[in-house]
């Protein structure tokens, strides 16, 4: 059973919260609950595991970097 809680926030923050919730296909309450659960969850792994997927490959002009093309063909899917 869930408990009803009243939260007061700046109207601009509320607008941003509604946008973020809509983007995640949830409600503002669901968004706040998920954020608090994530904050309360024990942190696992290293700083590196938290950074996985944050970087992207540069995209040189086709034919200008054979090493890049070989590595991309070998390691990048899609």
Phi, psi and omega per residue, in radians:
X1 nan 2.360 -3.106
X2 -1.619 2.696 3.118
X3 -1.850 2.357 3.104
X4 -1.395 2.307 -3.121
X5 -2.292 2.446 3.069
X6 -1.741 2.246 3.130
X7 -2.106 2.317 3.110
X8 -1.889 2.295 3.127
X9 -2.565 2.810 3.083
X10 -1.023 2.463 -3.131
X11 -0.983 -0.634 3.124
X12 -1.177 -0.692 3.093
X13 -1.147 -0.682 3.104
X14 -1.086 -0.723 3.112
X15 -1.087 -0.763 3.116
X16 -1.146 -0.663 3.110
X17 -1.117 -0.723 3.115
X18 -1.121 -0.691 3.102
X19 -1.112 -0.802 -3.133
X20 -1.111 -0.709 3.125
X21 -1.135 -0.756 3.123
X22 -1.060 -0.730 -3.140
X23 -1.079 -0.597 -3.126
X24 -1.649 0.097 3.135
X25 0.967 0.906 3.089
X26 -2.517 -3.024 3.096
X27 -1.753 2.969 3.064
X28 -1.086 -0.704 3.091
X29 -1.059 -0.772 3.115
X30 -1.106 -0.680 3.117
X31 -1.108 -0.837 3.135
X32 -1.085 -0.745 3.130
X33 -1.080 -0.777 3.137
X34 -1.124 -0.715 3.122
X35 -1.113 -0.720 3.133
X36 -1.218 -0.653 3.075
X37 -1.115 -0.726 3.121
X38 -1.125 -0.682 3.134
X39 -1.193 -0.613 -3.096
X40 -1.435 -0.321 -3.102
X41 -1.170 2.497 3.101
X42 -1.107 2.420 -3.121
X43 -1.391 2.226 3.140
X44 -2.011 2.655 3.034
X45 1.426 -3.054 -3.101
X46 -1.792 -3.135 3.090
X47 -1.101 -0.543 -3.138
X48 -1.145 -0.747 -3.130
X49 -1.116 -0.506 3.088
X50 -1.315 -0.295 -3.102
X51 -1.718 -0.103 -3.109
X52 -1.010 2.265 3.119
X53 1.541 0.009 -3.091
X54 -1.495 -0.290 -3.108
X55 -1.870 2.742 3.096
X56 -2.253 2.781 3.100
X57 -1.360 2.518 3.012
X58 -1.246 2.756 -3.117
X59 -2.126 1.631 3.120
X60 -1.309 2.927 3.094
X61 -1.076 2.452 3.141
X62 -0.961 2.323 3.116
X63 1.469 -0.090 -3.073
X64 -1.586 -0.279 -3.100
X65 -2.464 1.564 -3.090
X66 -1.088 -0.603 3.119
X67 -1.124 -0.801 3.109
X68 -1.018 -0.785 -3.127
X69 -1.113 -0.704 3.129
X70 -1.153 -0.767 3.117
X71 -1.168 -0.697 3.125
X72 -1.112 -0.760 3.120
X73 -1.085 -0.625 -3.098
X74 -1.371 -0.687 -2.948
X75 -1.962 -0.340 -3.044
X76 -1.758 2.212 3.097
X77 -1.691 2.558 3.021
X78 1.548 nan nan
